[in-house]
């Protein structure tokens, strides 16, 4: 799971939606904002790059799904479900 880690109400809404969708399941989390800060609308690109880098290093098993979600303070929302090869 690579969520945007957005601050404020938008981030809280994203986390609540993910908790609702995932139920009690807590997949490993890729925290790009911890490393590079809040990149607003560009965060999804960094999140996908981080997921792909982890997959390349073998830290995400082939065939595994990777969920990337993003939201920013301007209301831009996105999600991608990737399957690692």
Rosetta blueprint (number, residue, H / E / L):
1 X L
2 X E
3 X L
4 X L
5 X L
6 X L
7 X L
8 X H
9 X H
10 X H
11 X H
12 X H
13 X H
14 X H
15 X H
16 X H
17 X H
18 X H
19 X H
20 X H
21 X H
22 X H
23 X L
24 X L
25 X L
26 X L
27 X L
28 X L
29 X L
30 X L
31 X L
32 X H
33 X H
34 X H
35 X H
36 X H
37 X L
38 X L
39 X L
40 X H
41 X H
42 X H
43 X H
44 X H
45 X H
46 X H
47 X H
48 X H
49 X H
50 X H
51 X H
52 X H
53 X H
54 X H
55 X H
56 X H
57 X L
58 X L
59 X L
60 X L
61 X L
62 X L
63 X L
64 X L
65 X E
66 X E
67 X E
68 X E
69 X E
70 X E
71 X E
72 X L
73 X L
74 X L
75 X L
76 X L
77 X E
78 X E
79 X E
80 X E
81 X E
82 X E
83 X E
84 X L
85 X L
